[in-house]
Amino acid sequence: MTARATLPYGSWPSPISAADVARARLRLSFPTVMGDDVWWQETRPEEGGRATVIHLKDGHRTELLQAPWDARTRVHEYGGRSYLPIRTGAGWSVVFSNYEDQRLHRLDEGDPKPYPLTPEPAVPAGLRYADYVLSPDGTEVWCVCEGHIAEPAGPEDEQSADEQPATGIRRAIVAVPLDGSAAGDAGAIRELVSGAQFYAGPVASPGGGHLAWVQWNHPRMPWDGTEVRVAAIEDGEVVAPRTVKGGLTESALAPLWRDDESLYVISDWPGWWNIYQVGLHGESAQALYPAEEEFAAPLWQLGGMPYALLGDGRLAVLHGEGDMRLGVYDTDTLDLVDLEVPYEHWAPQLSTDGTTIVGIAGGPDLPASVVRVDTTTGRVEGLRRERAELPDVAYLSRPRAEQLEGPFGRPVHAYVFPPTNPEAAGPDDELPPYVVFVHGGPTGRVSTVLDMERAYFTSRGIGVIDVNYGGSAGYGRAYRERLRRQWGVVDVEDAVAAARALVDGGIADPARLAIRGGSAGGWTTLAAITQTDVFKAATSYFGISDLQRFAESTHDFESHYLFGLIGPLPGFERAYEERSPINRADRTACPVLLLQGLSDPIVPPDQSERFAQALAEKKMPYAYLTFEGESHGFRKADTVIRCLEAELAFYGQTLGFEPRGVEPVNLTIG
């Protein structure tokens, strides 16, 4: 065995390139199983982030949508499942939302080209569709429709003020005919449910007599308070709706019909998202498996399900504190048995048919994959990986779960990924640099599933601690609620506590601590370096710097999110001002790398641009890199490569090591 070379941390040779990470940005999501056939979405960075639909039949994968078709929905801007496979007499059809115009289209087996099901919107992408299910009679797609009303005409327009359309966003659950009759006639689309501001999860009962769905209103987010509602279906119309679970302070999600008289619902009423069984009028609500574990995740995207019904009446479920395991729950015996699978964490995107379960799963040395499990034979198949070829496992850092102590004795959950490389070791008298990774959301969480971005750093001798700060999902409602009106306080304290724990444990060099995050994680990054001097370098991917501007300009889904995180407006203007990093930029403690997409509808570019201007005034070294055509979360391979190489070079320049194979970043001062 070859002896490892002694090399400074951060300078180790690594087989994991930025291009490898970009290729690993292939995203697999929302699988569906019907018999032996499996479909899923596939988002490809080498095609500019285009999403297609893959069909697996008889072991053969077929790409159903060729460029320029792009199966992405923009409902809530975060989208979700963008397709629905349908069995037909002639084989199959796929209904999907096309990104450019957001119209629903249908592709029939054997046809060369899809055809539209919905009309051209009055404004570009003005009508958007998501969360599709087949109607009971099989002639329509029932789904959430989001309508963006046109902006008022400008002064040069000849319309009078009375003739100008109003602005705003309206949502409903609608019925879209599958025969294409609505493509030229919007009147053919029937509205089934309206009146609330947000909808999710429409699903008809097995006999077609009732419809269940989730709804909520501003200022609540779906993890704050939602209602599961049920209504009768009479002559194709939805009548007599009533709430069966949920409310203002209870998050009820994922209705799933047990039979025509009862349904399953996931609710966090006891403090954790647990499974309940309820009747048509909400009577006899019964917790099936009370536990201090989560059986669901925050509803950031539409169309996923954290559990599903097997053919024998049992439930395939996901559950856990932190990472989510796959199990089977028997509603007769009340037993929950975890399946023996090599995948340690599953995304809340399950589909079942008979004895078969498909989902998206991975582990510390397994990338996210489309996985099929046969509950009868126990056979587990990985059908498609986000990364086909993996580096030697010796280059992959094995995470260590930590429960750290934050201020006032609060627990802080984190995963530590130490520097790992079979070819190199650091000098005995040197401690490694560490980067605190801060996830977005902020009501999100990080898992232990293999992340090539983390491996890019750890294989070079740079440690990573990934923090599930207070406010993160996966640890119950009380942990999520720690961020209520405390955003920019608790998340910063927990990130700092994680960094200090590494130093106190003799794990990290206190002079070489960095912090990085994207979106809400970028906010925490900027807030941390303008409140403390713990970090010596910071990287913000499309981070928020000015809360009041963000509240005024962000999209509808999150337009009241800050009311819970900071406080309602008007009334809490001072808190918005005091916590915004832009107003404390003169106290920035370290150099900053800012990375921003110029087409971001969620965190507009001026959030990064104005912070860069403030750093220039302070004469703090910084670099501000922008990317044309990139939205929220970078999709293009070239962008990912440029960002990672710039980030590595930036850490080398600011933390005092010489990384291999990357060009220095041009740091601006003044």
MISE-400654 format. One record per residue (C-alpha): x, z, y. Coordinates in pm, whole numbers, padded with zeros to 5 digits, always signed. Layout:
# MISE-400654
XZY ...
# end
This chain:
# MISE-400654
+00000+00000+00000 +00141-00100+00341 +00212+00193+00573 +00006+00204+00889 +00186+00123+01211 +00196+00389+01480 +00050+00228+01791 -00106+00360+02113 -00480+00405+02094 -00664+00107+02238 -00387-00137+02143 -00456-00163+01771 -00492-00510+01617 -00846-00579+01499 -01009-00859+01297 -01334-00802+01490 -01340-01037+01789 -01589-01058+02074 -01704-01387+01920 -01775-01198+01596 -01988-00953+01791 -02171-01239+01960 -02249-01396+01623 -02373-01056+01509 -02623-01069+01796 -02841-01277+01565 -03163-01075+01563 -03398-01054+01267 -03741-00906+01324 -04104-00874+01219 -04103-00990+00855 -04431-01077+00679 -04487-01101+00305 -04764-01296+00127 -04719-01318-00247 -04371-01455-00311 -04340-01599+00042 -04167-01416+00327 -04154-01511+00696 -03953-01355+00980 -03836-01414+01337 -03474-01509+01400 -03319-01498+01748 -02995-01695+01777 -02730-01626+02043 -02548-01953+01979 -02868-02134+02087 -02902-01943+02411 -03121-01675+02253 -03380-01916+02116 -03611-01760+01857 -03737-01947+01553 -03950-01861+01250 -03797-01869+00901 -03996-01921+00581 -03849-01807+00248 -04014-01969-00054 -03875-01991-00407 -03540-01864-00282 -03509-02142-00022 -03501-02068+00351 -03665-02317+00585 -03646-02311+00963 -03999-02393+01076 -03939-02441+01448 -03665-02671+01569 -03532-02672+01925 -03666-02674+02189 -03949-02465+02036 -03883-02098+02109 -04108-01838+01945 -04106-01556+02200 -04393-01379+02372 -04353-01219+02714 -04645-00975+02696 -04526-00651+02863 -04201-00849+02919 -04062-00682+02604 -04272-00903+02376 -04275-00833+02005 -04400-01022+01702 -04453-01377+01824 -04595-01550+01516 -04868-01519+01251 -04854-01695+00913 -05192-01797+00772 -05285-01912+00422 -05489-02232+00424 -05640-02448+00153 -05359-02697+00199 -05081-02436+00200 -04992-02242+00514 -04998-02256+00892 -04802-02062+01151 -04946-01966+01489 -04679-01879+01747 -04624-01820+02117 -04385-02069+02279 -04153-01906+02532 -04147-02176+02801 -04522-02201+02863 -04639-01891+02666 -04918-02098+02509 -05020-02036+02150 -04935-02327+01919 -05009-02399+01554 -04781-02563+01299 -04936-02676+00970 -04733-02718+00654 -04610-03075+00628 -04674-03159+00993 -04371-03258+01201 -04485-03100+01527 -04695-02802+01643 -05007-02852+01855 -05146-02618+02126 -05430-02373+02070 -05458-02239+02425 -05487-02416+02762 -05220-02473+03023 -05219-02164+03249 -05288-02200+03620 -04940-02060+03697 -04629-02092+03476 -04650-01850+03183 -04963-01707+03347 -05142-01649+03015 -04949-01469+02742 -05051-01368+02390 -04925-01110+02138 -05021-00890+01841 -05205-01156+01642 -05442-01103+01347 -05674-01340+01165 -06045-01297+01237 -06268-01181+00948 -06408-01532+00897 -06065-01696+00920 -06156-01933+01205 -05989-01751+01495 -05679-01558+01592 -05759-01224+01756 -05486-01100+01985 -05387-00931+02309 -05403-01166+02609 -05216-01087+02931 -05324-01285+03236 -05101-01314+03543 -05312-01416+03839 -05152-01659+04084 -04968-01541+04393 -05153-01596+04721 -05092-01929+04889 -04831-01943+05165 -04901-02025+05529 -04832-02391+05467 -05110-02407+05208 -05435-02552+05333 -05650-02295+05149 -05822-02036+05361 -05759-01668+05292 -06101-01644+05129 -06013-01925+04890 -05676-01786+04784 -05664-01626+04438 -05606-01254+04409 -05283-01124+04259 -05261-00894+03963 -05240-00864+03587 -05532-00829+03350 -05534-00776+02974 -05797-00807+02704 -05832-00861+02332 -05949-01217+02283 -06048-01461+02008 -05867-01797+02005 -06015-02075+01785 -05773-02208+01524 -05909-02563+01549 -05741-02628+01886 -06068-02658+02076 -05947-02415+02342 -05636-02619+02428 -05828-02811+02692 -06116-02572+02744 -06037-02212+02835 -06405-02133+02791 -06364-02162+02415 -06159-01841+02416 -06388-01544+02369 -06316-01204+02519 -06374-00926+02266 -06253-00610+02439 -06170-00543+02805 -06170-00267+03064 -05841-00091+02988 -05504-00188+03132 -05313-00211+02802 -05399-00299+02442 -05221-00308+02107 -05284-00333+01734 -05622-00505+01698 -05726-00505+01332 -06060-00575+01161 -06193-00363+00874 -06173-00513+00521 -06538-00618+00526 -06522-00748+00881 -06781-00504+01016 -06558-00314+01258 -06257-00365+01486 -05996-00098+01563 -05734-00112+01840 -05510+00099+02067 -05557+00120+02443 -05417+00312+02738 -05399+00306+03119 -05153+00368+03399 -04975+00597+03469 -04929+00680+03100 -04685+00504+02874 -04793+00452+02510 -04585+00752+02397 -04761+00973+02654 -05130+00919+02587 -05327+00649+02405 -05661+00612+02232 -05740+00451+01900 -06087+00301+01937 -06332+00156+01685 -06630-00072+01752 -06884-00258+01542 -06866-00636+01510 -07209-00798+01541 -07251-01177+01555 -06887-01211+01650 -06919-00965+01939 -06760-00619+01964 -07020-00350+02044 -07050+00029+02075 -06679+00121+02106 -06576+00486+02065 -06250+00681+02053 -06159+00813+01706 -05817+00964+01787 -05595+01019+02088 -05640+01101+02453 -05462+01175+02778 -05189+01390+02621 -05192+01257+02264 -05019+00938+02154 -05223+00774+01877 -05088+00451+01731 -05102+00196+01451 -05461+00188+01319 -05468+00079+00954 -05793+00046+00760 -05819+00249+00439 -06160+00099+00356 -06473+00000+00548 -06560+00362+00629 -06224+00517+00727 -05883+00433+00864 -05535+00574+00896 -05389+00656+01237 -05054+00797+01346 -05080+01070+01611 -04835+01311+01774 -05104+01571+01836 -04905+01840+01642 -04582+01749+01826 -04462+01486+01578 -04603+01144+01494 -04780+01223+01164 -05036+01025+00962 -05407+01108+00985 -05716+00979+00810 -06030+00953+01028 -06384+00825+00990 -06561+00556+01191 -06665+00807+01456 -06347+01015+01453 -06499+01271+01222 -06302+01465+00960 -05959+01389+01108 -05719+01502+00838 -05339+01522+00855 -05212+01366+00532 -04854+01493+00534 -04792+01750+00811 -04418+01762+00876 -04168+01800+01158 -04072+01438+01113 -04163+01116+01289 -04371+00856+01103 -04367+00614+01398 -04157+00507+01695 -04236+00434+02063 -04449+00126+02123 -04196-00078+02321 -04285-00402+02144 -04618-00521+02006 -04687-00630+01650 -04480-00391+01437 -04619-00140+01188 -04436+00175+01069 -04647+00191+00752 -04855-00042+00535 -05105-00032+00249 -04989-00118-00103 -05218-00285-00354 -05290+00038-00543 -05397+00228-00231 -05068+00411-00175 -04889+00385+00160 -04541+00249+00223 -04420+00475+00505 -04118+00534+00726 -04030+00890+00818 -03750+01117+00929 -03583+01305+01211 -03351+01053+01371 -03302+00765+01128 -03615+00665+00935 -03624+00649+00554 -03855+00437+00338 -04094+00621+00111 -04424+00582-00074 -04705+00828-00004 -04976+00882-00264 -05300+00978-00088 -05443+01118-00415 -05156+01344-00520 -05032+01402-00161 -04676+01329-00280 -04422+01150-00062 -04136+01001-00262 -03841+00829-00094 -03733+00505-00255 -03375+00473-00379 -03241+00197-00156 -02894+00147-00003 -03043+00114+00347 -03040+00435+00551 -03253+00334+00850 -03562+00112+00874 -03717-00043+01185 -04094+00019+01231 -04179-00331+01110 -04318-00306+00756 -04532-00560+00570 -04673-00528+00218 -04851-00735-00043 -04942-00585-00380 -04635-00394-00498 -04394-00561-00254 -04258-00415+00071 -04055-00611+00325 -03888-00468+00634 -03582-00466+00856 -03320-00213+00746 -02950-00136+00761 -02686+00136+00740 -02342+00234+00872 -02174-00040+00669 -02478-00269+00636 -02605-00481+00925 -02976-00502+00997 -03128-00718+00723 -03458-00854+00598 -03511-00647+00284 -03765-00689+00002 -03846-00398-00231 -04057-00411-00548 -04211-00066-00590 -04285-00128-00960 -03942-00240-01079 -03736-00075-00806 -03561-00404-00732 -03411-00424-00382 -03313-00761-00231 -03137-00832+00096 -03293-01165+00197 -03104-01227+00520 -02841-01034+00717 -02786-01040+01089 -02422-01094+00996 -02350-01287+00675 -01982-01193+00651 -01859-00842+00720 -01511-00720+00803 -01335-00501+00550 -01525-00172+00538 -01194+00002+00615 -01233-00123+00975 -01582+00025+01010 -01604+00376+01152 -01822+00610+00947 -02052+00806+01180 -02070+01181+01188 -02405+01325+01299 -02366+01607+01549 -02608+01850+01706 -02426+01960+02018 -02512+02237+02258 -02622+02126+02602 -02702+02335+02910 -02910+02646+02848 -02844+02613+02475 -03047+02291+02443 -02964+02083+02135 -02822+01737+02196 -02822+01483+01912 -02534+01238+01884 -02331+01028+01640 -01951+01034+01661 -01762+00719+01558 -01387+00796+01546 -01120+00526+01585 -01078+00357+01246 -00824+00096+01137 -00635+00065+00804 -00340-00102+00979 -00279+00140+01263 -00275+00506+01359 -00227+00674+01695 +00083+00875+01788 +00079+01240+01684 +00111+01353+02046 -00172+01136+02175 -00549+01184+02173 -00769+00872+02174 -00984+00748+02460 -01358+00782+02396 -01656+00597+02538 -01993+00770+02566 -02259+00513+02473 -02594+00573+02647 -02892+00388+02502 -03168+00227+02707 -03532+00314+02721 -03490+00594+02813 -03757+00661+02550 -03548+00488+02285 -03286+00601+02039 -02970+00490+01871 -02937+00472+01492 -02646+00463+01249 -02708+00099+01151 -02389-00106+01171 -02331-00216+01529 -02046-00464+01569 -02022-00372+01936 -01923-00017+01842 -01685-00151+01576 -01523-00379+01834 -01401-00067+02014 -01340+00177+01727 -01130-00073+01532 -00901-00098+01836 -00843+00276+01861 -01121+00365+02108 -01365+00628+01986 -01739+00614+02051 -01997+00889+02077 -02352+00752+02080 -02587+01004+02238 -02957+01055+02173 -03000+01256+02492 -03307+01463+02573 -03595+01218+02616 -03493+01010+02315 -03740+00927+02040 -03699+01041+01681 -03695+01417+01734 -04055+01503+01819 -04263+01508+02137 -04100+01820+02282 -03759+01649+02272 -03908+01337+02435 -04077+01548+02702 -03746+01708+02806 -03702+01410+03036 -04036+01454+03210 -03956+01460+03583 -03593+01522+03483 -03455+01168+03452 -03114+01160+03611 -03071+01530+03533 -03119+01602+03161 -02981+01267+03042 -02672+01310+03261 -02621+01669+03149 -02647+01567+02783 -02403+01276+02823 -02157+01508+02995 -02209+01772+02725 -02126+01514+02459 -01804+01416+02637 -01699+01778+02689 -01770+01863+02326 -01518+01596+02224 -01260+01743+02458 -01329+02103+02355 -01294+02002+01991 -00955+01844+02050 -01096+01503+01957 -01074+01306+02282 -00829+01277+02571 -01001+01432+02877 -00813+01192+03103 -00949+00889+02917 -01324+00935+02894 -01554+00644+02979 -01930+00599+02984 -02138+00285+02941 -02501+00189+02903 -02759-00082+02960 -03083-00074+03160 -03192+00292+03158 -02855+00364+02997 -02694+00190+03294 -02892+00422+03522 -02760+00729+03340 -02411+00583+03359 -02430+00535+03737 -02601+00873+03784 -02328+01047+03582 -02037+00907+03781 -02201+00988+04113 -02275+01347+04007 -01967+01447+03807 -01597+01365+03775 -01584+01385+03394 -01553+01009+03342 -01259+00790+03442 -01432+00453+03389 -01793+00332+03372 -01968+00014+03261 -02326-00062+03363 -02516-00344+03195 -02811-00432+03425 -02846-00067+03527 -03088+00082+03780 -02929+00217+04098 -03220+00247+04344 -03534+00415+04209 -03765+00334+04498 -03679-00036+04493 -03714-00037+04116 -04059+00123+04141 -04162-00141+04394 -04028-00445+04210 -04036-00388+03834 -04295-00536+03600 -04641-00398+03533 -04577-00232+03196 -04317+00003+03348 -04451+00011+03703 -04570+00371+03663 -04308+00481+03409 -04115+00661+03683 -04421+00876+03761 -04350+01069+03442 -03971+01047+03460 -03935+01144+03828 -04280+01210+03977 -04575+01019+04123 -04561+00816+04442 -04648+00898+04709 -04535+01259+04690 -04194+01259+04523 -04004+01029+04761 -03732+01287+04815 -03658+01318+04443 -03636+00937+04417 -03395+00930+04707 -03178+01222+04594 -03136+01101+04236 -03070+00734+04308 -02701+00652+04251 -02712+00405+04542 -02758+00700+04778 -02459+00884+04629 -02230+00586+04587 -01978+00742+04826 -01927+01012+04561 -01852+00767+04278 -01575+00929+04074 -01420+00631+03894 -01390+00250+03880 -01704+00063+03772 -01776-00260+03585 -02119-00405+03669 -02273-00674+03446 -02601-00838+03549 -02829-01122+03442 -02964-01318+03738 -03305-01384+03576 -03383-01022+03490 -03754-00944+03556 -03718-00578+03458 -03410-00463+03649 -03370-00719+03931 -03015-00829+04023 -03022-00651+04360 -02994-00319+04172 -02638-00408+04068 -02554-00614+04376 -02627-00336+04624 -02431-00083+04420 -02134-00322+04419 -02160-00344+04799 -02163+00035+04823 -01850+00057+04604 -01681-00196+04830 -01755+00022+05132 -01608+00324+04953 -01305+00115+04847 -01357+00222+04484 -01221-00040+04240 -01500-00238+04078 -01586-00571+03917 -01929-00734+03943 -02000-01014+03694 -02326-01209+03702 -02476-01449+03448 -02709-01739+03525 -03012-01772+03298 -02971-01427+03142 -03269-01194+03142 -03293-00829+03038 -03061-00788+02742 -02806-01066+02709 -02887-01336+02454 -02625-01608+02499 -02309-01597+02289 -02084-01692+02582 -02225-01406+02789 -02171-01150+02513 -01810-01264+02464 -01733-01258+02835 -01884-00912+02879 -01712-00747+02584 -01371-00888+02662 -01410-00787+03026 -01518-00438+02922 -01220-00393+02690 -00977-00519+02955 -01142-00292+03212 -01091+00016+02995 -00730-00081+02938 -00670-00113+03312 -00844+00213+03403 -00764+00436+03102 -00403+00338+03060 -00352+00124+02751 -00281-00242+02679 -00551-00409+02467 -00460-00721+02276 -00587-01070+02344 -00796-01019+02659 -00734-01124+03016 -00730-00855+03287 -01042-00812+03498 -01012-00883+03867 -01093-00543+04018 -01206-00559+04378 -01116-00290+04627 -01311-00312+04949 
# end
